């Protein structure tokens, strides 16, 4: 029988650990008491990430299984600990006594009721409670609410506290997720990938207590880990990183052309050649953003980072190499035609000075169309290569 399908263990509690001698024994004792409260057979696994304060010995003396994890990182420790878990359900939580493992029955009840992932919520907006001194001011009132709100918007996550490290999940769900992040992003990646796969996600309110450690401070670094979370959000969402900015830039570029080509007066200013140049820049950047949106989405799906999207399949059926070459060729020829027309005018002027206000209204669009045409032709070949494995 596989070690991850042990019939006598319903729940595995996994605690990542790095020099938590002050609080480790207390956390293990609370988890073991919770097993009796929820009438389940459980085990406590301490994933030790290189502690030098005697944590492995403390854990073993308290009745926990110790997994030694040489690869540093919050995610690395959890991956190794969960890999050794034998329960049908897994609950993870930090070993600094900020999470009360006596609240485990809340998570088990939801998991038994059919939840795939049960996220703890420390924030009052989700019914949780933060004890005085338990969470830094910036984390509580700015970082956590802002990033949690961003995650709900970008990924449609049904959670109020994306950073909460205490959560429960089924082992079967975890095995499907194939997580990659070895650092603090591990917890965020779990929620996002679960939502992308249509898992049932529920949330339970919990209380966050002050960190019980005395010998050293928290491992979390406010700005470093906040940036890593934001970076992870963007990398996991080509739509927000590339597609939406690209569409906005194309819209601004088209608006600029619509106003500048006829020389519209707007708010006392006449829009002309300079506006066309800026609008052309917006169009070129917007096209690049859209290209990166398609490429990054296709590559991420191919690597298993994102689930397959039916819209991508439809896109590759429509965006064929031949159609891309046709559109790119038409744009290129139109651009060269505008540039050639301006060159003929210059010849008629004996290659002397030109009326720039009128000439640039043809040259700038011509250069832009030619550049877009070449980009469309080259990107059509590249995108077609990516789409070959889908056909």
C-alpha positions in Angstrom: 0.0 0.0 0.0 1.3 3.5 -0.9 2.4 5.6 2.1 0.1 8.4 1.0 -3.0 6.2 1.2 -2.7 4.8 4.7 -6.1 3.6 5.8 -5.8 4.2 9.5 -4.8 7.9 9.2 -7.4 10.5 8.3 -5.5 13.7 8.9 -1.9 14.8 8.6 -0.8 18.1 10.2 2.4 19.4 8.5 4.4 22.1 10.2 7.4 23.7 8.4 10.1 24.4 10.9 13.2 26.5 11.1 14.5 27.2 14.6 11.1 27.1 16.4 12.3 25.6 19.6 10.4 28.1 21.7 7.0 27.1 20.3 7.3 23.8 18.5 6.3 21.5 21.4 3.2 23.6 22.1 2.1 23.5 18.5 2.5 19.7 18.4 0.6 19.2 21.6 -2.3 21.4 20.4 -2.5 19.5 17.1 -2.6 16.1 19.0 -5.4 17.4 21.3 -7.4 18.5 18.2 -7.3 14.9 16.9 -9.4 13.8 19.8 -11.7 16.8 19.5 -12.6 16.0 15.9 -12.6 12.2 16.5 -10.0 11.5 13.8 -6.8 9.5 13.7 -4.0 11.8 12.8 -0.3 12.4 12.7 2.0 15.4 13.1 4.8 15.9 10.6 7.5 18.4 11.3 9.4 19.4 8.1 12.6 20.7 9.5 14.4 23.1 7.2 17.9 22.9 8.8 17.2 24.0 12.4 20.2 24.3 14.7 18.3 24.8 18.0 17.3 21.2 18.7 13.9 21.2 16.9 14.2 17.7 15.5 14.8 16.3 18.9 12.0 18.3 20.4 9.5 17.2 17.7 10.4 13.5 18.1 10.1 13.7 21.9 6.6 15.2 21.4 5.5 12.3 19.2 5.8 13.9 15.8 7.5 12.5 12.7 10.4 14.6 11.5 11.3 15.0 7.8 14.7 16.6 7.2 14.6 19.0 4.3 18.0 20.3 3.1 16.6 22.5 0.4 15.9 25.9 2.0 12.5 27.6 1.6 9.0 27.6 3.0 7.6 25.9 0.0 10.4 23.3 -0.1 9.7 22.4 3.5 6.0 22.0 2.9 6.5 20.0 -0.3 8.7 17.5 1.5 6.4 17.3 4.5 3.2 16.8 2.5 5.0 14.2 0.3 5.4 12.1 3.4 1.9 12.7 4.7 -0.3 9.6 5.0 -3.6 11.2 5.7 -6.5 11.7 3.4 -6.7 15.3 4.6 -3.7 17.6 5.2 -3.6 20.7 7.4 -0.6 23.0 7.2 0.3 25.7 9.7 3.4 27.5 11.0 5.1 26.2 14.1 5.5 29.7 15.8 2.2 29.3 17.8 0.6 32.2 15.9 -2.0 29.8 14.6 -4.0 27.9 17.1 -4.0 24.2 16.1 -6.9 23.7 18.5 -9.0 25.1 15.7 -8.3 22.1 13.5 -11.8 20.7 13.9 -13.2 23.7 11.9 -11.1 22.6 8.9 -11.8 18.9 9.3 -15.6 19.6 9.4 -15.4 21.4 6.1 -13.2 18.8 4.5 -15.5 16.0 5.6 -18.4 18.0 4.1 -16.8 17.9 0.6 -14.4 20.9 0.5 -11.2 20.4 -1.5 -9.4 23.4 0.1 -10.3 25.1 3.3 -8.6 28.4 3.8 -8.2 30.0 7.2 -9.2 33.7 7.5 -7.6 35.9 10.2 -9.1 39.2 9.0 -12.4 40.6 10.4 -13.8 40.9 6.8 -14.0 37.1 6.8 -15.0 36.7 10.4 -11.5 36.2 11.7 -9.7 37.9 14.6 -6.3 39.4 14.9 -5.1 39.7 18.5 -3.2 42.8 19.6 0.4 42.6 18.4 -0.2 39.6 16.2 0.2 41.3 12.8 2.3 44.3 11.8 0.3 47.4 11.0 1.3 47.5 7.3 0.4 43.8 6.9 -3.0 44.1 8.5 -4.3 47.4 7.0 -2.5 47.7 3.7 -0.5 44.7 2.4 -2.8 41.8 3.2 -6.1 43.4 2.3 -4.7 44.9 -0.9 -3.0 41.7 -2.2 -6.0 39.6 -1.1 -8.3 42.0 -3.0 -6.1 41.9 -6.0 -6.1 38.1 -6.0 -9.9 38.1 -5.8 -10.1 40.4 -8.8 -7.4 38.7 -10.9 -8.2 35.1 -10.2 -11.8 35.2 -8.8 -10.7 33.6 -5.5 -13.4 33.2 -2.9 -11.1 34.1 0.0 -10.6 37.1 2.2 -7.2 36.4 3.5 -4.9 34.9 0.8 -1.8 35.1 3.0 -3.2 32.9 5.8 -0.8 30.0 6.2 -3.2 27.7 8.1 -5.3 25.8 5.7 -6.6 22.3 5.0 -6.9 20.4 1.8 -7.4 16.9 0.4 -4.4 14.9 -0.5 -5.9 14.1 -3.9 -6.2 17.9 -4.7 -2.7 18.6 -3.8 -1.4 15.8 -6.0 -3.2 17.3 -8.9 -1.8 20.8 -8.4 1.9 19.9 -9.2 3.1 23.0 -7.4 6.4 24.6 -8.3 7.2 27.4 -5.9 9.7 26.7 -3.2 9.5 30.0 -1.4 6.7 32.0 0.4 4.7 32.0 -2.9 3.9 28.3 -2.2 0.7 29.1 -0.2 -0.5 31.6 -2.8 0.2 29.2 -5.7 -1.9 26.6 -4.0 -5.0 28.8 -3.9 -4.6 30.1 -7.4 -4.0 26.7 -9.0 -6.9 25.2 -7.0 -9.3 27.9 -8.3 -8.1 27.5 -11.8 -8.9 23.8 -11.6 -12.4 24.4 -10.3 -11.7 23.0 -6.8 -14.3 23.7 -4.1 -12.7 26.3 -1.8 -14.2 27.3 1.5 -13.0 29.6 4.2 -13.2 29.4 8.0 -12.5 32.2 10.5 -9.6 31.7 12.9 -7.8 33.8 15.4 -4.2 35.0 14.9 -2.1 35.2 18.0 1.2 37.0 18.6 4.2 35.1 17.5 5.4 33.0 20.5 9.1 32.9 19.6 11.6 34.6 21.8 15.0 33.9 20.4 14.4 35.4 16.9 12.0 37.4 14.9 9.6 36.3 12.1 10.9 34.9 8.8 8.6 37.0 6.7 10.1 40.1 5.1 7.4 42.7 4.3 8.5 44.4 1.1 10.5 41.5 -0.3 7.7 38.9 0.1 5.0 41.4 -0.9 6.8 42.0 -4.2 7.3 38.3 -4.7 3.6 37.8 -4.3 2.7 40.6 -6.7 5.3 39.2 -9.2 3.7 35.8 -8.9 0.3 37.2 -9.5 1.5 38.8 -12.7 3.4 35.8 -14.0 0.4 33.6 -13.4 -2.0 35.9 -15.2 -1.0 36.7 -18.8 -4.3 38.4 -19.2 -3.5 41.1 -16.6 0.2 41.3 -17.4 0.0 41.5 -21.2 -3.5 41.3 -22.6 -5.3 44.2 -20.8 -2.4 46.6 -21.0 -2.1 45.7 -24.7 -5.8 46.4 -25.4 -5.6 49.7 -23.6 -2.5 50.8 -25.6 -4.2 49.8 -28.9 -7.2 51.8 -27.8 -5.2 54.9 -27.0 -3.2 54.6 -30.2 -6.4 54.3 -32.3 -7.9 57.3 -30.4 -4.8 59.3 -31.1 -5.0 58.6 -34.8 -8.7 59.4 -34.9 -8.0 62.9 -33.5 -4.6 63.7 -35.0 -5.1 62.7 -38.7 -7.9 65.2 -39.3 -6.1 67.8 -37.1 -8.7 68.1 -34.4 -8.5 71.0 -31.9 -8.9 69.7 -28.4 -8.8 71.9 -25.3 -7.2 74.7 -27.1 -4.5 72.5 -28.7 -4.2 71.3 -32.3 -3.3 67.7 -32.6 -0.9 66.9 -35.4 2.2 65.0 -36.3 3.6 64.8 -32.8 0.4 63.2 -31.6 0.6 60.7 -34.4 4.1 59.7 -33.3 3.0 59.1 -29.8 -0.1 57.2 -31.0 2.1 55.1 -33.2 4.2 54.2 -30.2 1.1 53.1 -28.4 0.0 50.9 -31.3 3.4 49.3 -31.6 3.7 48.6 -27.9 0.1 47.4 -27.7 0.7 44.9 -30.5 3.8 43.6 -28.7 1.8 43.2 -25.5 -0.9 41.2 -27.3 1.8 39.0 -28.9 3.3 38.3 -25.5 -0.1 37.5 -24.1 -0.6 34.8 -26.6 2.9 33.4 -26.4 3.1 33.4 -22.6 -0.3 31.8 -22.3 0.6 29.0 -24.7 3.9 28.3 -23.1 2.4 28.3 -19.6 -0.2 25.8 -20.7 2.4 23.7 -22.3 4.5 23.6 -19.1 1.5 22.8 -17.0 1.6 26.1 -15.1 -1.9 27.0 -16.3 -4.8 24.8 -17.1 -5.8 24.5 -20.8 -8.1 27.2 -21.9 -10.7 26.4 -24.6 -10.4 30.0 -25.8 -6.8 29.3 -26.8 -7.9 26.4 -28.9 -10.4 28.5 -30.7 -7.7 31.2 -31.2 -5.3 28.8 -32.9 -8.1 27.6 -35.1 -8.8 31.1 -36.3 -5.3 32.7 -36.2 -3.8 30.5 -38.9 -0.4 31.2 -40.4 -2.0 32.1 -43.8 -4.4 34.7 -42.3 -1.5 36.2 -40.4 0.6 36.4 -43.4 -2.2 38.0 -45.4 -3.0 40.7 -42.9 0.7 41.4 -42.3 1.3 41.6 -46.0 -1.6 44.0 -46.6 -0.4 46.3 -43.7 3.2 46.2 -45.0 2.2 47.1 -48.6 -0.1 49.8 -47.4 2.6 51.3 -45.3 5.2 51.1 -48.1 2.6 52.8 -50.4 2.2 55.7 -48.0 5.9 56.1 -47.6 6.4 55.8 -51.4 3.7 58.5 -52.0 5.6 60.8 -49.7 8.8 60.1 -51.5 7.3 61.0 -54.8 6.2 64.3 -53.4 9.7 64.9 -52.2 10.9 64.2 -55.7 8.5 66.7 -57.2 10.0 69.3 -54.8 13.4 68.5 -56.2 14.2 66.8 -52.8 14.0 70.1 -51.1 12.0 71.2 -48.0 8.6 69.6 -47.5 5.5 70.7 -45.7 6.1 68.6 -42.7 2.6 69.0 -41.2 1.0 67.3 -44.3 3.8 65.0 -45.2 4.2 63.4 -41.8 0.5 62.6 -41.8 1.4 60.0 -44.4 4.9 59.1 -43.4 4.1 58.3 -39.7 1.1 56.1 -40.5 3.1 54.5 -43.3 6.1 53.6 -41.0 3.7 52.4 -38.4 1.8 50.1 -40.8 5.0 48.8 -42.2 6.3 48.0 -38.8 3.1 46.3 -37.7 3.0 44.4 -40.9 6.5 43.0 -40.4 5.7 42.1 -36.8 2.5 40.4 -37.9 4.3 38.3 -40.5 7.1 37.2 -38.1 4.8 36.6 -35.2 2.5 34.6 -37.4 5.3 32.1 -38.0 6.2 32.0 -34.3 2.6 31.6 -33.0 2.0 29.0 -35.7 4.9 26.9 -34.3 3.4 27.1 -30.8 0.0 26.0 -32.1 1.4 23.0 -34.0 1.1 20.8 -30.9 -2.5 21.7 -30.4 -3.7 20.5 -33.8 
